[in-house]
Amino acid sequence: MMTEQIKKKLQEEINTLEHELSYELPRELKKAVALGDLSENAEYHMAKQRQEFVKARLRQLGRRLADLSLINMDNIPKDKVGLGSTVRIFDNTKNEEMEYKLVTSEESDVTVGKISTSSPIGHALLNKKVGDTAIVVTPNGKREMEVLKLTTIHDEAPAE
């Protein structure tokens, strides 16, 4: 399951940042303090700024990890567009067929057709069935997309 890989990646970043916060930054701060006058001490200020950034990033990663833990496969629809679905659509506005895979924001990559469920197109396609039309409001106006084919995460998942 893709969320497991993302969780692993987030956990690795958390571990790296916690190490930096616990070991490297205190050492840098100690060294900087030893240099004397803190008001004009660039090393000290940079280390303090980095410390604040690392703390904020750790909070953000912790929240994201908690969100991912809440993703429940049973809550992803089996017959409608949801996370992990591959959707073939006909874009009436552009008069062309396109294929999208709905993924988490960490995995999104428009160049390969991976769009986040929170993106305008991803959001418009959520819970649509084959034959439904999704209206996507873009800065260039409305786009109408008809769902031609749908493969859900359940179809792709190997049978237990």
C-alpha positions, -999 to 999 in steps of 0.1 A, spaced: 0 0 0 14 34 -10 6 50 23 31 26 40 59 39 18 50 75 25 48 68 63 83 52 61 97 82 43 81 106 68 94 86 97 129 86 82 128 124 79 115 127 115 143 105 127 169 126 109 154 159 121 152 146 157 188 137 156 197 171 143 176 188 170 190 166 198 226 164 189 239 186 161 221 219 168 229 219 206 266 214 196 265 242 171 248 265 196 273 257 223 302 264 198 285 297 188 280 308 224 317 301 231 325 327 204 311 354 226 288 384 219 255 368 208 239 400 194 263 400 164 269 362 163 257 350 129 264 314 137 243 315 168 214 332 150 215 307 121 215 278 145 186 292 165 166 298 132 174 263 121 162 250 155 129 268 150 125 255 115 133 219 126 108 220 154 81 234 131 88 208 104 87 180 131 53 192 142 41 192 105 55 157 98 39 144 130 5 157 119 9 143 84 19 109 98 -12 109 120 -34 118 91 -20 90 70 -26 66 98 -63 75 96 -66 64 60 -87 33 61 -89 11 31 -125 2 40 -135 38 37 -122 41 1 -152 33 -22 -150 3 -44 -172 16 -73 -164 53 -72 -134 75 -76 -112 76 -45 -76 76 -33 -56 53 -54 -81 52 -83 -70 54 -119 -95 74 -139 -98 77 -176 -117 108 -185 -129 127 -215 -122 164 -212 -151 180 -232 -134 214 -230 -101 202 -244 -118 175 -265 -93 148 -254 -90 117 -233 -67 118 -203 -58 94 -175 -52 104 -139 -42 85 -108 -54 100 -75 -27 100 -49 -18 117 -16 -2 152 -19 33 137 -12 31 115 -43 14 140 -67 33 145 -100 12 161 -127 38 153 -154 30 115 -150 -7 120 -144 -6 116 -106 -28 142 -91 -36 148 -54 -71 141 -41 -70 177 -28 -61 193 -62 -90 209 -81 -93 181 -106 -88 153 -80 -114 169 -57 -139 172 -86 -135 136 -96 -139 122 -60 -169 99 -56 -178 100 -93 -188 68 -111 -183 57 -148 -206 79 -169 -207 108 -144 -195 142 -154 -172 162 -131 -171 200 -133 -137 214 -125 -134 251 -119 -100 263 -131 -85 298 -134 -93 295 -172 -130 287 -165 -150 255 -161 -138 222 -175 -162 193 -180 -148 158 -176 -167 127 -182 -156 95 -164 -150 68 -190 -132 42 -171 -124 36 -134 -100 13 -117 -101 16 -79 -74 8 -54 -93 -23 -45 -92 -35 -82 -54 -30 -82 -47 -44 -48 -37 -81 -49 -64 -104 -34 -56 -114 2 
